[in-house]
Amino acid sequence: MTTKTQPSTPELTKRVHLGTSTYGTPKPSVELTAPNGTHHRILKARLHQLAAEVELASIGESWVVVLDAFAERSGCIYLELVHGTAEEAKRAMDVLERVAGERSAQG
């Protein structure tokens, strides 16, 4: 019987950010950046894991959780808000900060 060892999971850099969509509405997001040499599947798996945690932490909300893998070393989860109000954006940022364990950046 042969066994394969799983690659070690590197620590990813997380950045919670409140940006603006192309429509001018708030766009809460969490960006993940992996160290050099990280396999793209590890990054994608972590993005899926984070997206699932956001979904489970916001069952009562109507926003859409979107996963976007930019390149080999980075990707993000962002929320498409239904109403785009300041109150909804604050609730979304609270969820992202709690799930990602990070404080937010404005801009």
Jmol script that loads the backbone (N, CA, C; Angstrom):
load data "model"
ATOM      1  N   MET A   1       0.845  -1.169   0.000  1.00  0.00           N
ATOM      2  CA  MET A   1       0.000   0.000   0.000  1.00  0.00           C
ATOM      3  C   MET A   1       0.893   1.236   0.000  1.00  0.00           C
ATOM      4  N   THR A   2       0.588   2.154  -0.885  1.00  0.00           N
ATOM      5  CA  THR A   2       1.346   3.405  -0.920  1.00  0.00           C
ATOM      6  C   THR A   2       0.478   4.533  -0.395  1.00  0.00           C
ATOM      7  N   THR A   3       1.116   5.465   0.233  1.00  0.00           N
ATOM      8  CA  THR A   3       0.391   6.636   0.725  1.00  0.00           C
ATOM      9  C   THR A   3       1.044   7.881   0.173  1.00  0.00           C
ATOM     10  N   LYS A   4       0.210   8.834  -0.141  1.00  0.00           N
ATOM     11  CA  LYS A   4       0.721  10.118  -0.614  1.00  0.00           C
ATOM     12  C   LYS A   4       0.582  11.121   0.517  1.00  0.00           C
ATOM     13  N   THR A   5       1.594  11.912   0.667  1.00  0.00           N
ATOM     14  CA  THR A   5       1.499  12.949   1.684  1.00  0.00           C
ATOM     15  C   THR A   5       0.870  14.183   1.059  1.00  0.00           C
ATOM     16  N   GLN A   6       0.039  14.829   1.811  1.00  0.00           N
ATOM     17  CA  GLN A   6      -0.588  16.069   1.358  1.00  0.00           C
ATOM     18  C   GLN A   6       0.423  17.195   1.467  1.00  0.00           C
ATOM     19  N   PRO A   7       0.411  18.133   0.495  1.00  0.00           N
ATOM     20  CA  PRO A   7       1.321  19.265   0.612  1.00  0.00           C
ATOM     21  C   PRO A   7       0.946  20.111   1.819  1.00  0.00           C
ATOM     22  N   SER A   8       1.936  20.697   2.438  1.00  0.00           N
ATOM     23  CA  SER A   8       1.635  21.545   3.585  1.00  0.00           C
ATOM     24  C   SER A   8       0.851  22.760   3.108  1.00  0.00           C
ATOM     25  N   THR A   9      -0.052  23.217   3.940  1.00  0.00           N
ATOM     26  CA  THR A   9      -0.875  24.368   3.588  1.00  0.00           C
ATOM     27  C   THR A   9      -0.181  25.627   4.073  1.00  0.00           C
ATOM     28  N   PRO A  10       0.247  26.478   3.145  1.00  0.00           N
ATOM     29  CA  PRO A  10       0.948  27.699   3.542  1.00  0.00           C
ATOM     30  C   PRO A  10      -0.017  28.715   4.141  1.00  0.00           C
ATOM     31  N   GLU A  11       0.525  29.620   4.897  1.00  0.00           N
ATOM     32  CA  GLU A  11      -0.273  30.697   5.462  1.00  0.00           C
ATOM     33  C   GLU A  11      -0.520  31.731   4.377  1.00  0.00           C
ATOM     34  N   LEU A  12      -1.787  32.037   4.131  1.00  0.00           N
ATOM     35  CA  LEU A  12      -2.147  33.021   3.123  1.00  0.00           C
ATOM     36  C   LEU A  12      -2.350  34.380   3.773  1.00  0.00           C
ATOM     37  N   THR A  13      -2.022  35.426   3.043  1.00  0.00           N
ATOM     38  CA  THR A  13      -2.268  36.785   3.513  1.00  0.00           C
ATOM     39  C   THR A  13      -3.705  37.143   3.171  1.00  0.00           C
ATOM     40  N   LYS A  14      -4.456  37.660   4.155  1.00  0.00           N
ATOM     41  CA  LYS A  14      -5.852  38.046   3.950  1.00  0.00           C
ATOM     42  C   LYS A  14      -5.981  39.556   4.100  1.00  0.00           C
ATOM     43  N   ARG A  15      -6.790  40.147   3.248  1.00  0.00           N
ATOM     44  CA  ARG A  15      -7.053  41.585   3.331  1.00  0.00           C
ATOM     45  C   ARG A  15      -8.542  41.812   3.117  1.00  0.00           C
ATOM     46  N   VAL A  16      -9.233  42.287   4.159  1.00  0.00           N
ATOM     47  CA  VAL A  16     -10.649  42.626   4.060  1.00  0.00           C
ATOM     48  C   VAL A  16     -10.730  44.071   3.592  1.00  0.00           C
ATOM     49  N   HIS A  17     -11.572  44.299   2.578  1.00  0.00           N
ATOM     50  CA  HIS A  17     -11.573  45.603   1.918  1.00  0.00           C
ATOM     51  C   HIS A  17     -13.000  45.988   1.529  1.00  0.00           C
ATOM     52  N   LEU A  18     -13.339  47.266   1.701  1.00  0.00           N
ATOM     53  CA  LEU A  18     -14.617  47.785   1.211  1.00  0.00           C
ATOM     54  C   LEU A  18     -14.324  48.694   0.036  1.00  0.00           C
ATOM     55  N   GLY A  19     -14.578  48.195  -1.153  1.00  0.00           N
ATOM     56  CA  GLY A  19     -14.359  48.967  -2.372  1.00  0.00           C
ATOM     57  C   GLY A  19     -15.683  49.422  -2.953  1.00  0.00           C
ATOM     58  N   THR A  20     -15.648  49.790  -4.215  1.00  0.00           N
ATOM     59  CA  THR A  20     -16.835  50.247  -4.928  1.00  0.00           C
ATOM     60  C   THR A  20     -16.961  49.453  -6.221  1.00  0.00           C
ATOM     61  N   SER A  21     -18.168  48.978  -6.497  1.00  0.00           N
ATOM     62  CA  SER A  21     -18.405  48.222  -7.729  1.00  0.00           C
ATOM     63  C   SER A  21     -18.431  49.170  -8.924  1.00  0.00           C
ATOM     64  N   THR A  22     -18.487  48.605 -10.114  1.00  0.00           N
ATOM     65  CA  THR A  22     -18.567  49.433 -11.325  1.00  0.00           C
ATOM     66  C   THR A  22     -19.876  50.215 -11.381  1.00  0.00           C
ATOM     67  N   TYR A  23     -20.851  49.828 -10.580  1.00  0.00           N
ATOM     68  CA  TYR A  23     -22.137  50.530 -10.527  1.00  0.00           C
ATOM     69  C   TYR A  23     -22.178  51.582  -9.428  1.00  0.00           C
ATOM     70  N   GLY A  24     -21.082  51.730  -8.709  1.00  0.00           N
ATOM     71  CA  GLY A  24     -21.016  52.731  -7.649  1.00  0.00           C
ATOM     72  C   GLY A  24     -21.543  52.274  -6.307  1.00  0.00           C
ATOM     73  N   THR A  25     -21.854  50.990  -6.171  1.00  0.00           N
ATOM     74  CA  THR A  25     -22.345  50.468  -4.901  1.00  0.00           C
ATOM     75  C   THR A  25     -21.187  49.880  -4.095  1.00  0.00           C
ATOM     76  N   PRO A  26     -21.363  49.753  -2.781  1.00  0.00           N
ATOM     77  CA  PRO A  26     -20.295  49.165  -1.963  1.00  0.00           C
ATOM     78  C   PRO A  26     -19.996  47.725  -2.405  1.00  0.00           C
ATOM     79  N   LYS A  27     -18.715  47.365  -2.348  1.00  0.00           N
ATOM     80  CA  LYS A  27     -18.282  46.017  -2.742  1.00  0.00           C
ATOM     81  C   LYS A  27     -17.344  45.462  -1.666  1.00  0.00           C
ATOM     82  N   PRO A  28     -17.903  44.807  -0.639  1.00  0.00           N
ATOM     83  CA  PRO A  28     -17.077  44.191   0.399  1.00  0.00           C
ATOM     84  C   PRO A  28     -16.341  42.978  -0.161  1.00  0.00           C
ATOM     85  N   SER A  29     -15.078  42.819   0.230  1.00  0.00           N
ATOM     86  CA  SER A  29     -14.306  41.691  -0.291  1.00  0.00           C
ATOM     87  C   SER A  29     -13.216  41.259   0.676  1.00  0.00           C
ATOM     88  N   VAL A  30     -12.750  40.043   0.468  1.00  0.00           N
ATOM     89  CA  VAL A  30     -11.569  39.514   1.151  1.00  0.00           C
ATOM     90  C   VAL A  30     -10.631  39.037   0.058  1.00  0.00           C
ATOM     91  N   GLU A  31      -9.424  39.583   0.037  1.00  0.00           N
ATOM     92  CA  GLU A  31      -8.426  39.160  -0.943  1.00  0.00           C
ATOM     93  C   GLU A  31      -7.430  38.235  -0.257  1.00  0.00           C
ATOM     94  N   LEU A  32      -7.105  37.131  -0.914  1.00  0.00           N
ATOM     95  CA  LEU A  32      -6.110  36.184  -0.412  1.00  0.00           C
ATOM     96  C   LEU A  32      -4.901  36.200  -1.335  1.00  0.00           C
ATOM     97  N   THR A  33      -3.715  36.231  -0.737  1.00  0.00           N
ATOM     98  CA  THR A  33      -2.473  36.158  -1.497  1.00  0.00           C
ATOM     99  C   THR A  33      -1.632  35.035  -0.912  1.00  0.00           C
ATOM    100  N   ALA A  34      -1.150  34.177  -1.783  1.00  0.00           N
ATOM    101  CA  ALA A  34      -0.352  33.028  -1.364  1.00  0.00           C
ATOM    102  C   ALA A  34       1.130  33.308  -1.573  1.00  0.00           C
ATOM    103  N   PRO A  35       1.993  32.690  -0.775  1.00  0.00           N
ATOM    104  CA  PRO A  35       3.437  32.831  -0.974  1.00  0.00           C
ATOM    105  C   PRO A  35       3.873  32.205  -2.299  1.00  0.00           C
ATOM    106  N   ASN A  36       5.015  32.636  -2.794  1.00  0.00           N
ATOM    107  CA  ASN A  36       5.594  32.043  -4.007  1.00  0.00           C
ATOM    108  C   ASN A  36       5.705  30.538  -3.841  1.00  0.00           C
ATOM    109  N   GLY A  37       5.437  29.818  -4.907  1.00  0.00           N
ATOM    110  CA  GLY A  37       5.570  28.372  -4.882  1.00  0.00           C
ATOM    111  C   GLY A  37       4.336  27.631  -4.412  1.00  0.00           C
ATOM    112  N   THR A  38       3.291  28.351  -4.017  1.00  0.00           N
ATOM    113  CA  THR A  38       2.063  27.703  -3.566  1.00  0.00           C
ATOM    114  C   THR A  38       1.306  27.164  -4.778  1.00  0.00           C
ATOM    115  N   HIS A  39       0.886  25.929  -4.697  1.00  0.00           N
ATOM    116  CA  HIS A  39       0.128  25.324  -5.795  1.00  0.00           C
ATOM    117  C   HIS A  39      -1.221  26.030  -5.923  1.00  0.00           C
ATOM    118  N   HIS A  40      -1.663  26.262  -7.151  1.00  0.00           N
ATOM    119  CA  HIS A  40      -2.913  26.993  -7.377  1.00  0.00           C
ATOM    120  C   HIS A  40      -4.121  26.278  -6.779  1.00  0.00           C
ATOM    121  N   ARG A  41      -4.059  24.968  -6.661  1.00  0.00           N
ATOM    122  CA  ARG A  41      -5.189  24.243  -6.072  1.00  0.00           C
ATOM    123  C   ARG A  41      -5.340  24.546  -4.582  1.00  0.00           C
ATOM    124  N   ILE A  42      -4.247  24.801  -3.908  1.00  0.00           N
ATOM    125  CA  ILE A  42      -4.326  25.166  -2.491  1.00  0.00           C
ATOM    126  C   ILE A  42      -5.034  26.502  -2.353  1.00  0.00           C
ATOM    127  N   LEU A  43      -4.658  27.470  -3.184  1.00  0.00           N
ATOM    128  CA  LEU A  43      -5.315  28.779  -3.140  1.00  0.00           C
ATOM    129  C   LEU A  43      -6.803  28.637  -3.449  1.00  0.00           C
ATOM    130  N   LYS A  44      -7.144  27.904  -4.504  1.00  0.00           N
ATOM    131  CA  LYS A  44      -8.555  27.744  -4.863  1.00  0.00           C
ATOM    132  C   LYS A  44      -9.335  27.042  -3.759  1.00  0.00           C
ATOM    133  N   ALA A  45      -8.735  26.036  -3.138  1.00  0.00           N
ATOM    134  CA  ALA A  45      -9.413  25.334  -2.046  1.00  0.00           C
ATOM    135  C   ALA A  45      -9.678  26.276  -0.878  1.00  0.00           C
ATOM    136  N   ARG A  46      -8.696  27.109  -0.553  1.00  0.00           N
ATOM    137  CA  ARG A  46      -8.882  28.064   0.546  1.00  0.00           C
ATOM    138  C   ARG A  46      -9.949  29.102   0.199  1.00  0.00           C
ATOM    139  N   LEU A  47     -10.012  29.532  -1.073  1.00  0.00           N
ATOM    140  CA  LEU A  47     -11.063  30.461  -1.500  1.00  0.00           C
ATOM    141  C   LEU A  47     -12.440  29.819  -1.355  1.00  0.00           C
ATOM    142  N   HIS A  48     -12.565  28.561  -1.776  1.00  0.00           N
ATOM    143  CA  HIS A  48     -13.843  27.855  -1.637  1.00  0.00           C
ATOM    144  C   HIS A  48     -14.220  27.688  -0.167  1.00  0.00           C
ATOM    145  N   GLN A  49     -13.227  27.364   0.659  1.00  0.00           N
ATOM    146  CA  GLN A  49     -13.476  27.199   2.086  1.00  0.00           C
ATOM    147  C   GLN A  49     -13.961  28.512   2.699  1.00  0.00           C
ATOM    148  N   LEU A  50     -13.298  29.604   2.365  1.00  0.00           N
ATOM    149  CA  LEU A  50     -13.690  30.912   2.888  1.00  0.00           C
ATOM    150  C   LEU A  50     -15.082  31.293   2.398  1.00  0.00           C
ATOM    151  N   ALA A  51     -15.375  31.056   1.118  1.00  0.00           N
ATOM    152  CA  ALA A  51     -16.697  31.371   0.569  1.00  0.00           C
ATOM    153  C   ALA A  51     -17.785  30.578   1.295  1.00  0.00           C
ATOM    154  N   ALA A  52     -17.520  29.310   1.576  1.00  0.00           N
ATOM    155  CA  ALA A  52     -18.489  28.483   2.300  1.00  0.00           C
ATOM    156  C   ALA A  52     -18.720  29.021   3.707  1.00  0.00           C
ATOM    157  N   GLU A  53     -17.658  29.448   4.373  1.00  0.00           N
ATOM    158  CA  GLU A  53     -17.792  30.011   5.719  1.00  0.00           C
ATOM    159  C   GLU A  53     -18.610  31.298   5.689  1.00  0.00           C
ATOM    160  N   VAL A  54     -18.411  32.129   4.664  1.00  0.00           N
ATOM    161  CA  VAL A  54     -19.192  33.365   4.528  1.00  0.00           C
ATOM    162  C   VAL A  54     -20.661  33.020   4.287  1.00  0.00           C
ATOM    163  N   GLU A  55     -20.926  32.049   3.416  1.00  0.00           N
ATOM    164  CA  GLU A  55     -22.309  31.627   3.160  1.00  0.00           C
ATOM    165  C   GLU A  55     -22.980  31.181   4.459  1.00  0.00           C
ATOM    166  N   LEU A  56     -22.298  30.346   5.229  1.00  0.00           N
ATOM    167  CA  LEU A  56     -22.879  29.828   6.466  1.00  0.00           C
ATOM    168  C   LEU A  56     -23.050  30.903   7.529  1.00  0.00           C
ATOM    169  N   ALA A  57     -22.200  31.919   7.504  1.00  0.00           N
ATOM    170  CA  ALA A  57     -22.276  32.994   8.499  1.00  0.00           C
ATOM    171  C   ALA A  57     -23.301  34.061   8.129  1.00  0.00           C
ATOM    172  N   SER A  58     -23.909  33.947   6.945  1.00  0.00           N
ATOM    173  CA  SER A  58     -24.844  34.995   6.508  1.00  0.00           C
ATOM    174  C   SER A  58     -26.109  34.404   5.890  1.00  0.00           C
ATOM    175  N   ILE A  59     -26.620  33.359   6.504  1.00  0.00           N
ATOM    176  CA  ILE A  59     -27.790  32.664   5.967  1.00  0.00           C
ATOM    177  C   ILE A  59     -28.996  33.589   5.836  1.00  0.00           C
ATOM    178  N   GLY A  60     -29.182  34.533   6.730  1.00  0.00           N
ATOM    179  CA  GLY A  60     -30.332  35.430   6.683  1.00  0.00           C
ATOM    180  C   GLY A  60     -30.203  36.578   5.697  1.00  0.00           C
ATOM    181  N   GLU A  61     -29.086  36.676   5.018  1.00  0.00           N
ATOM    182  CA  GLU A  61     -28.858  37.779   4.069  1.00  0.00           C
ATOM    183  C   GLU A  61     -29.188  37.342   2.644  1.00  0.00           C
ATOM    184  N   SER A  62     -29.388  38.325   1.766  1.00  0.00           N
ATOM    185  CA  SER A  62     -29.740  38.028   0.370  1.00  0.00           C
ATOM    186  C   SER A  62     -28.610  38.272  -0.612  1.00  0.00           C
ATOM    187  N   TRP A  63     -27.452  38.714  -0.114  1.00  0.00           N
ATOM    188  CA  TRP A  63     -26.359  39.013  -1.043  1.00  0.00           C
ATOM    189  C   TRP A  63     -25.817  37.740  -1.682  1.00  0.00           C
ATOM    190  N   VAL A  64     -25.042  37.925  -2.749  1.00  0.00           N
ATOM    191  CA  VAL A  64     -24.444  36.810  -3.478  1.00  0.00           C
ATOM    192  C   VAL A  64     -22.956  36.766  -3.149  1.00  0.00           C
ATOM    193  N   VAL A  65     -22.461  35.589  -2.784  1.00  0.00           N
ATOM    194  CA  VAL A  65     -21.039  35.397  -2.500  1.00  0.00           C
ATOM    195  C   VAL A  65     -20.367  34.922  -3.792  1.00  0.00           C
ATOM    196  N   VAL A  66     -19.363  35.679  -4.239  1.00  0.00           N
ATOM    197  CA  VAL A  66     -18.688  35.385  -5.505  1.00  0.00           C
ATOM    198  C   VAL A  66     -17.221  35.080  -5.234  1.00  0.00           C
ATOM    199  N   LEU A  67     -16.721  34.043  -5.864  1.00  0.00           N
ATOM    200  CA  LEU A  67     -15.317  33.640  -5.744  1.00  0.00           C
ATOM    201  C   LEU A  67     -14.620  33.981  -7.055  1.00  0.00           C
ATOM    202  N   ASP A  68     -13.450  34.609  -6.956  1.00  0.00           N
ATOM    203  CA  ASP A  68     -12.698  34.987  -8.153  1.00  0.00           C
ATOM    204  C   ASP A  68     -11.220  34.694  -7.926  1.00  0.00           C
ATOM    205  N   ALA A  69     -10.672  33.744  -8.696  1.00  0.00           N
ATOM    206  CA  ALA A  69      -9.237  33.444  -8.628  1.00  0.00           C
ATOM    207  C   ALA A  69      -8.551  34.238  -9.728  1.00  0.00           C
ATOM    208  N   PHE A  70      -7.711  35.211  -9.338  1.00  0.00           N
ATOM    209  CA  PHE A  70      -7.086  36.117 -10.306  1.00  0.00           C
ATOM    210  C   PHE A  70      -5.942  35.459 -11.057  1.00  0.00           C
ATOM    211  N   ALA A  71      -5.055  34.857 -10.337  1.00  0.00           N
ATOM    212  CA  ALA A  71      -3.839  34.296 -10.915  1.00  0.00           C
ATOM    213  C   ALA A  71      -3.375  33.164 -10.009  1.00  0.00           C
ATOM    214  N   GLU A  72      -2.182  32.695 -10.240  1.00  0.00           N
ATOM    215  CA  GLU A  72      -1.672  31.596  -9.427  1.00  0.00           C
ATOM    216  C   GLU A  72      -1.580  31.935  -7.948  1.00  0.00           C
ATOM    217  N   ARG A  73      -1.306  33.190  -7.622  1.00  0.00           N
ATOM    218  CA  ARG A  73      -1.012  33.524  -6.228  1.00  0.00           C
ATOM    219  C   ARG A  73      -2.066  34.355  -5.526  1.00  0.00           C
ATOM    220  N   SER A  74      -3.146  34.766  -6.194  1.00  0.00           N
ATOM    221  CA  SER A  74      -4.130  35.592  -5.501  1.00  0.00           C
ATOM    222  C   SER A  74      -5.540  35.342  -6.009  1.00  0.00           C
ATOM    223  N   GLY A  75      -6.482  35.707  -5.179  1.00  0.00           N
ATOM    224  CA  GLY A  75      -7.891  35.585  -5.510  1.00  0.00           C
ATOM    225  C   GLY A  75      -8.699  36.301  -4.458  1.00  0.00           C
ATOM    226  N   CYS A  76     -10.008  36.373  -4.655  1.00  0.00           N
ATOM    227  CA  CYS A  76     -10.828  37.056  -3.659  1.00  0.00           C
ATOM    228  C   CYS A  76     -12.223  36.455  -3.598  1.00  0.00           C
ATOM    229  N   ILE A  77     -12.867  36.774  -2.505  1.00  0.00           N
ATOM    230  CA  ILE A  77     -14.282  36.534  -2.304  1.00  0.00           C
ATOM    231  C   ILE A  77     -14.887  37.924  -2.209  1.00  0.00           C
ATOM    232  N   TYR A  78     -15.928  38.195  -2.976  1.00  0.00           N
ATOM    233  CA  TYR A  78     -16.605  39.478  -2.806  1.00  0.00           C
ATOM    234  C   TYR A  78     -18.101  39.249  -2.741  1.00  0.00           C
ATOM    235  N   LEU A  79     -18.792  40.233  -2.189  1.00  0.00           N
ATOM    236  CA  LEU A  79     -20.231  40.124  -2.006  1.00  0.00           C
ATOM    237  C   LEU A  79     -20.942  41.099  -2.927  1.00  0.00           C
ATOM    238  N   GLU A  80     -21.886  40.591  -3.701  1.00  0.00           N
ATOM    239  CA  GLU A  80     -22.759  41.441  -4.503  1.00  0.00           C
ATOM    240  C   GLU A  80     -23.969  41.743  -3.631  1.00  0.00           C
ATOM    241  N   LEU A  81     -24.035  42.976  -3.151  1.00  0.00           N
ATOM    242  CA  LEU A  81     -25.103  43.367  -2.247  1.00  0.00           C
ATOM    243  C   LEU A  81     -26.412  43.552  -3.011  1.00  0.00           C
ATOM    244  N   VAL A  82     -27.528  43.239  -2.358  1.00  0.00           N
ATOM    245  CA  VAL A  82     -28.837  43.356  -2.992  1.00  0.00           C
ATOM    246  C   VAL A  82     -29.301  44.799  -3.021  1.00  0.00           C
ATOM    247  N   HIS A  83     -29.159  45.497  -1.898  1.00  0.00           N
ATOM    248  CA  HIS A  83     -29.657  46.869  -1.793  1.00  0.00           C
ATOM    249  C   HIS A  83     -28.551  47.905  -1.938  1.00  0.00           C
ATOM    250  N   GLY A  84     -27.344  47.548  -1.602  1.00  0.00           N
ATOM    251  CA  GLY A  84     -26.216  48.469  -1.726  1.00  0.00           C
ATOM    252  C   GLY A  84     -26.231  49.617  -0.736  1.00  0.00           C
ATOM    253  N   THR A  85     -26.944  49.445   0.366  1.00  0.00           N
ATOM    254  CA  THR A  85     -27.014  50.499   1.376  1.00  0.00           C
ATOM    255  C   THR A  85     -25.807  50.434   2.304  1.00  0.00           C
ATOM    256  N   ALA A  86     -25.596  51.520   3.028  1.00  0.00           N
ATOM    257  CA  ALA A  86     -24.502  51.566   3.998  1.00  0.00           C
ATOM    258  C   ALA A  86     -24.712  50.516   5.091  1.00  0.00           C
ATOM    259  N   GLU A  87     -25.963  50.304   5.490  1.00  0.00           N
ATOM    260  CA  GLU A  87     -26.263  49.324   6.534  1.00  0.00           C
ATOM    261  C   GLU A  87     -25.940  47.903   6.066  1.00  0.00           C
ATOM    262  N   GLU A  88     -26.316  47.588   4.820  1.00  0.00           N
ATOM    263  CA  GLU A  88     -26.023  46.261   4.282  1.00  0.00           C
ATOM    264  C   GLU A  88     -24.514  46.063   4.134  1.00  0.00           C
ATOM    265  N   ALA A  89     -23.826  47.109   3.688  1.00  0.00           N
ATOM    266  CA  ALA A  89     -22.365  47.037   3.543  1.00  0.00           C
ATOM    267  C   ALA A  89     -21.701  46.804   4.896  1.00  0.00           C
ATOM    268  N   LYS A  90     -22.211  47.462   5.942  1.00  0.00           N
ATOM    269  CA  LYS A  90     -21.640  47.273   7.285  1.00  0.00           C
ATOM    270  C   LYS A  90     -21.849  45.839   7.762  1.00  0.00           C
ATOM    271  N   ARG A  91     -23.048  45.301   7.558  1.00  0.00           N
ATOM    272  CA  ARG A  91     -23.302  43.908   7.949  1.00  0.00           C
ATOM    273  C   ARG A  91     -22.379  42.958   7.186  1.00  0.00           C
ATOM    274  N   ALA A  92     -22.204  43.221   5.902  1.00  0.00           N
ATOM    275  CA  ALA A  92     -21.333  42.381   5.075  1.00  0.00           C
ATOM    276  C   ALA A  92     -19.892  42.445   5.562  1.00  0.00           C
ATOM    277  N   MET A  93     -19.414  43.652   5.851  1.00  0.00           N
ATOM    278  CA  MET A  93     -18.042  43.800   6.340  1.00  0.00           C
ATOM    279  C   MET A  93     -17.868  43.103   7.682  1.00  0.00           C
ATOM    280  N   ASP A  94     -18.872  43.200   8.545  1.00  0.00           N
ATOM    281  CA  ASP A  94     -18.805  42.514   9.840  1.00  0.00           C
ATOM    282  C   ASP A  94     -18.645  41.004   9.645  1.00  0.00           C
ATOM    283  N   VAL A  95     -19.406  40.432   8.713  1.00  0.00           N
ATOM    284  CA  VAL A  95     -19.307  38.994   8.434  1.00  0.00           C
ATOM    285  C   VAL A  95     -17.924  38.653   7.891  1.00  0.00           C
ATOM    286  N   LEU A  96     -17.451  39.423   6.905  1.00  0.00           N
ATOM    287  CA  LEU A  96     -16.142  39.135   6.310  1.00  0.00           C
ATOM    288  C   LEU A  96     -15.019  39.249   7.336  1.00  0.00           C
ATOM    289  N   GLU A  97     -15.072  40.286   8.176  1.00  0.00           N
ATOM    290  CA  GLU A  97     -14.035  40.459   9.203  1.00  0.00           C
ATOM    291  C   GLU A  97     -14.055  39.313  10.200  1.00  0.00           C
ATOM    292  N   ARG A  98     -15.250  38.890  10.586  1.00  0.00           N
ATOM    293  CA  ARG A  98     -15.361  37.795  11.555  1.00  0.00           C
ATOM    294  C   ARG A  98     -14.841  36.488  10.944  1.00  0.00           C
ATOM    295  N   VAL A  99     -15.243  36.187   9.733  1.00  0.00           N
ATOM    296  CA  VAL A  99     -14.836  34.936   9.088  1.00  0.00           C
ATOM    297  C   VAL A  99     -13.347  34.939   8.745  1.00  0.00           C
ATOM    298  N   ALA A 100     -12.861  36.056   8.225  1.00  0.00           N
ATOM    299  CA  ALA A 100     -11.448  36.131   7.825  1.00  0.00           C
ATOM    300  C   ALA A 100     -10.526  36.422   8.996  1.00  0.00           C
ATOM    301  N   GLY A 101     -11.079  36.930  10.090  1.00  0.00           N
ATOM    302  CA  GLY A 101     -10.255  37.250  11.248  1.00  0.00           C
ATOM    303  C   GLY A 101      -9.359  38.448  11.026  1.00  0.00           C
ATOM    304  N   GLU A 102      -9.791  39.394  10.200  1.00  0.00           N
ATOM    305  CA  GLU A 102      -8.981  40.573   9.863  1.00  0.00           C
ATOM    306  C   GLU A 102      -9.791  41.844  10.068  1.00  0.00           C
ATOM    307  N   ARG A 103      -9.078  42.945  10.234  1.00  0.00           N
ATOM    308  CA  ARG A 103      -9.713  44.264  10.245  1.00  0.00           C
ATOM    309  C   ARG A 103      -9.730  44.790   8.821  1.00  0.00           C
ATOM    310  N   SER A 104     -10.671  45.664   8.527  1.00  0.00           N
ATOM    311  CA  SER A 104     -10.884  46.099   7.147  1.00  0.00           C
ATOM    312  C   SER A 104     -10.031  47.287   6.737  1.00  0.00           C
ATOM    313  N   ALA A 105      -9.937  47.452   5.413  1.00  0.00           N
ATOM    314  CA  ALA A 105      -9.304  48.619   4.793  1.00  0.00           C
ATOM    315  C   ALA A 105     -10.371  49.314   3.967  1.00  0.00           C
ATOM    316  N   GLN A 106     -10.445  50.609   4.030  1.00  0.00           N
ATOM    317  CA  GLN A 106     -11.425  51.375   3.260  1.00  0.00           C
ATOM    318  C   GLN A 106     -10.794  51.844   1.971  1.00  0.00           C
ATOM    319  N   GLY A 107     -11.614  51.996   0.913  1.00  0.00           N
ATOM    320  CA  GLY A 107     -11.090  52.553  -0.324  1.00  0.00           C
ATOM    321  C   GLY A 107     -11.681  52.007  -1.480  1.00  0.00           C
TER     322      GLY A 107
END
end "model"
wireframe off; spacefill off
backbone 0.3
color backbone group
